[in-house]
Amino acid sequence: MTLLAGRAPQALMWWSTICRYADLVPERGVAALVRGRHQVAVFRLADGRVHCVENRDPYSGAQVLSRGIIGTRGDRPTVASPMFKQVFDLTTGEAIDEPVVRVRVHQVRLRDGLVEICL
């Protein structure tokens, strides 16, 4: 389980169940629609950690990051967009080659075998 940066005060946190942890394939992403309007990309890494970022690629505007290629840059877990191949850090959301560009990162927790994210 990975808790990510940008934690909101407890009273403002809204957790949503995405799927069962066992349903996530290591080194792959899945897209989920949360609260009927927020598209997120959820990734299970080979070491078992789970990360969640918004699914929208800021360079193309397409909802495709869940289809990206998982990798690393040094010790940073990353996803490369399938559109124009920009690489994003899964822990901070920043574009590796252009740090001023970011995708939103969501906190993730495992509870009773379920993956939950915070909006």
C-alpha positions in Angstrom: 0.0 0.0 0.0 1.2 3.5 -0.8 -0.1 6.7 0.7 0.7 9.6 -1.5 1.5 13.3 -1.0 -1.1 16.0 -0.9 -3.1 14.7 2.0 -6.3 16.6 2.7 -7.6 17.2 6.2 -9.5 14.1 7.4 -12.9 15.8 7.3 -12.5 16.7 3.6 -11.4 13.2 2.5 -13.8 11.2 0.3 -12.7 7.6 -0.3 -14.0 5.6 -3.2 -13.6 1.8 -3.8 -12.1 1.1 -7.2 -11.6 -2.7 -7.4 -10.3 -5.7 -5.6 -6.5 -5.6 -5.2 -6.3 -9.2 -6.5 -7.9 -8.0 -9.8 -5.0 -5.6 -10.6 -2.4 -7.1 -12.8 1.2 -6.2 -11.8 2.9 -3.7 -14.0 -0.4 -2.7 -15.7 -2.9 0.1 -15.3 -6.7 0.3 -15.2 -9.0 3.2 -15.7 -11.9 3.9 -13.3 -14.7 6.5 -13.4 -15.2 7.9 -9.9 -18.3 9.7 -8.7 -19.5 9.6 -12.3 -17.1 12.2 -13.6 -13.5 11.7 -12.5 -11.3 9.4 -14.6 -8.3 8.0 -12.8 -5.6 5.5 -13.7 -4.7 2.9 -11.1 -1.4 1.0 -11.3 -0.1 -2.0 -9.4 3.7 -2.2 -9.5 5.7 -5.4 -9.4 6.6 -4.8 -5.8 2.9 -4.7 -4.9 2.5 -1.0 -4.3 -0.5 0.8 -5.8 -0.5 4.3 -7.3 -3.3 6.4 -8.7 -3.1 9.5 -10.9 -5.7 11.3 -13.1 -6.1 9.4 -16.4 -5.9 12.6 -18.6 -2.6 13.1 -20.4 -2.0 16.8 -20.1 -0.1 16.9 -23.4 -2.8 15.3 -25.6 -5.9 15.9 -23.5 -6.8 12.2 -24.0 -7.9 9.9 -21.2 -5.1 7.4 -21.7 -2.6 7.2 -18.9 -4.0 4.0 -17.6 -2.8 2.4 -20.9 0.8 3.7 -20.4 4.0 1.8 -19.9 5.1 1.3 -16.3 8.8 1.9 -15.6 11.2 3.7 -13.4 13.6 6.6 -13.6 16.2 5.9 -10.9 14.1 4.9 -7.9 11.0 6.8 -9.1 8.1 4.7 -10.4 6.8 6.1 -13.7 4.2 5.8 -16.4 4.9 6.8 -20.0 1.9 8.1 -21.9 0.9 6.0 -24.9 0.2 9.2 -26.9 3.4 11.2 -27.1 5.5 9.1 -24.6 6.0 11.8 -21.9 6.9 10.1 -18.7 5.2 11.0 -15.3 6.4 10.2 -11.8 3.6 8.2 -10.1 4.4 9.6 -6.7 4.5 13.3 -7.5 2.6 13.5 -10.8 5.3 15.6 -12.4 6.5 15.1 -16.0 10.1 13.9 -15.8 11.3 16.0 -18.7 9.2 19.1 -17.9 8.5 19.3 -14.1 6.2 22.2 -14.4 3.6 19.9 -16.1 1.9 17.6 -13.7 -1.0 15.1 -13.4 -3.0 15.0 -10.2 -2.0 12.3 -7.8 -4.5 10.6 -5.5 -3.9 8.8 -2.2 -4.4 5.1 -2.3 -5.2 2.6 0.5 -5.9 -1.1 0.8 -8.8 -2.0 3.0 -10.2 -5.6 3.3 -8.6 -6.5 0.0 -10.1 -3.5 -1.8 -8.3 -0.6 -3.5 -9.7 2.7 -2.4 -8.6 6.2 -3.6 -9.2 9.6 -2.1 -10.6 12.4 -4.1 
